[in-house]
Amino acid sequence: MGHEVSQIARRCERAVITAYRDLRNLGSDDMAAFQACTLLYRLHHPEASLNEARRLVAEWIDHHVVRGDRGPTAGCPCL
């Protein structure tokens, strides 16, 4: 898992992916890292429902970590 996140424009998305990668590299299992990142997203976006946060975090992890895509993602409108 590399740390190539500079292309991520949204601060919340970059924070989530950085946290997920760091937690996994430090030995956290996938579910614990996912749950921590969902909480992190909700700190950035308290208006988001738990289901919305889970969906976006899962989408971002799949996009950036699992598939290794470098292009932009759909998601929240913040920068």
Buried (B, 14 or more C-beta within 10 A) or exposed (E): EEEEBEEBEBEBBBBBBBBBBBBBEEEBEEEEBBBBBBEBBBEBBEEBEEEBBBBBBBBBBEBBBEEEEEEEBEBBEEE
